[in-house]
């Protein structure tokens, strides 16, 4: 007799976590990139002009 073929479910291991969740805080990706660049620039300025003790 042939062995029974066991195929995983069609979900492929993907799980859904509350797709209807709506955050109260919304920040655009452009803002996050701008803040990151500003922090990097600020640190570079501190390294160049800051007096090392």
Rosetta silent file (secondary structure, phi, psi, omega in degrees, C-alpha in Angstrom):
SEQUENCE: XXXXXXXXXXXXXXXXXXXXXXXXXXXXXXXXXXXXXXXXXXXXXXXXXXXXX
SCORE:     score description
SCORE:     0.000 S_00000001
   1 L     0.000  145.422  178.800    0.000    0.000    0.000 S_00000001
   2 L   -77.882  145.416  178.154    1.152    3.511   -0.715 S_00000001
   3 L   -74.646  149.557 -179.757    1.909    5.779    2.196 S_00000001
   4 L   -75.646  130.284 -179.380   -0.442    8.658    2.827 S_00000001
   5 L   -83.381  125.217 -179.517    1.006   12.002    1.693 S_00000001
   6 L  -107.489  116.586 -178.534    0.830   14.677    4.385 S_00000001
   7 L  -110.594  134.085  178.431    0.843   18.239    3.045 S_00000001
   8 L   -64.421  160.982 -179.193    0.975   21.259    5.379 S_00000001
   9 L   -61.139  161.515 -174.753   -1.959   23.631    5.430 S_00000001
  10 L   -73.080   -4.881  179.579   -2.126   26.307    2.754 S_00000001
  11 L   -68.726  -22.606  177.464   -1.268   29.065    5.269 S_00000001
  12 L    64.201   26.248  178.788    2.423   28.369    4.793 S_00000001
  13 L    82.582    0.319  179.484    3.214   29.202    8.405 S_00000001
  14 L   -80.544  138.639  178.287    1.904   32.751    8.095 S_00000001
  15 L  -122.401  147.179  178.295   -0.092   34.057   11.013 S_00000001
  16 L  -104.161  127.935  178.308   -2.378   37.034   11.177 S_00000001
  17 L  -114.923   99.672  172.911   -2.143   39.290   14.190 S_00000001
  18 L    36.221   74.162 -179.305   -5.109   41.615   14.509 S_00000001
  19 L   -65.339  -15.365 -177.712   -4.979   43.342   11.150 S_00000001
  20 L   -90.680    5.365 -179.472   -7.595   45.787   12.382 S_00000001
  21 L   -65.090  130.224 -178.947   -5.309   47.266   15.054 S_00000001
  22 L  -122.797  114.327 -177.932   -5.223   51.057   14.761 S_00000001
  23 L   -74.266  147.720  177.826   -2.435   52.884   16.565 S_00000001
  24 L   -79.909  -23.045  179.774   -3.154   56.199   18.276 S_00000001
  25 L  -108.579  123.385  178.435    0.261   57.527   17.261 S_00000001
  26 L  -122.719  122.476  179.145    1.000   57.766   13.555 S_00000001
  27 L  -124.534  130.025  179.619    4.418   58.875   12.324 S_00000001
  28 L   -71.669  149.230  178.481    5.315   59.045    8.672 S_00000001
  29 H   -59.340  -32.482  179.384    8.464   57.184    7.577 S_00000001
  30 H   -62.580  -35.838  179.709    9.917   60.458    6.276 S_00000001
  31 H   -67.404  -42.546  179.018    9.797   61.909    9.794 S_00000001
  32 H   -62.234  -43.441  178.717   11.654   58.915   11.243 S_00000001
  33 H   -63.714  -42.228  179.209   14.358   59.202    8.566 S_00000001
  34 H   -62.916  -42.707  178.533   14.680   62.947    9.208 S_00000001
  35 H   -64.086  -41.082  179.814   15.027   62.463   12.966 S_00000001
  36 H   -63.245  -44.494  179.025   17.653   59.770   12.418 S_00000001
  37 H   -64.928  -39.304  178.730   19.685   62.000   10.086 S_00000001
  38 H   -63.746  -40.555  178.730   19.412   64.903   12.542 S_00000001
  39 H   -65.950  -42.002  178.093   20.716   62.754   15.408 S_00000001
  40 H   -62.798  -44.962  179.827   23.637   61.533   13.292 S_00000001
  41 H   -63.451  -40.618  179.241   24.485   65.085   12.228 S_00000001
  42 H   -62.566  -42.716  179.075   24.263   66.292   15.842 S_00000001
  43 H   -66.363  -39.646  177.141   26.624   63.571   17.011 S_00000001
  44 H   -62.710  -41.715  177.038   29.090   64.363   14.223 S_00000001
  45 H   -62.447  -40.227  177.987   29.024   68.047   15.225 S_00000001
  46 H   -64.514  -38.189  179.582   29.673   67.107   18.838 S_00000001
  47 H   -69.463  -36.127 -177.908   32.627   64.951   17.828 S_00000001
  48 H   -78.141  -48.184 -172.639   34.133   67.686   15.627 S_00000001
  49 H  -100.990  -11.760 -179.040   33.475   70.760   17.772 S_00000001
  50 L   -76.204  138.677  179.047   33.077   69.205   21.211 S_00000001
  51 L   -80.973  118.188  177.641   36.026   69.508   23.515 S_00000001
  52 L   -74.867  128.701 -177.764   37.317   66.113   24.542 S_00000001
  53 L   -94.330    0.000    0.000   38.126   66.120   28.223 S_00000001
